[in-house]
């Protein structure tokens, strides 16, 4: 999404409201695919006397992935506030700054940055899907395996028998 700032540049120091939607490609986060509804960004933009444009506002979207606890589909709202200054003809390769050329701001990098900043560490299918898991990903995996064994008692039995024969050999 490009945000046209021609009218903003003509009146440095004047705040103009904006409201746009930015689409976001799915992300792979720790092996989990997370997809996003179009991200809504709204706020104000203002040009400086040096040709920079400062955007100040909030963004929100809904992320879709799988539950960190039981792997069922899960989604959650991501919302946050941003304030960044886009430098005119700044280095687009410089990760530390936002830059623009011509008379439009590209909001893709800002959107990605602030969605990641406000991303929860895990998503759950429902609020009470939180039994007994620990903070480590390893523990989440172990819990899932335990759940599978409860649903497949013969697999659990096989595992017990395997352990017994291991012990017998020792
Ligand atoms: Zn769950």
Boltz pocket constraint, residues with backbone or C-beta under 6 A from the ligand:
constraints:
  - pocket:
      binder: B
      contacts: [[A, 67], [A, 68], [A, 69], [A, 70], [A, 71], [A, 72], [A, 124], [A, 125], [A, 126], [A, 129]]
      max_distance: 6.0
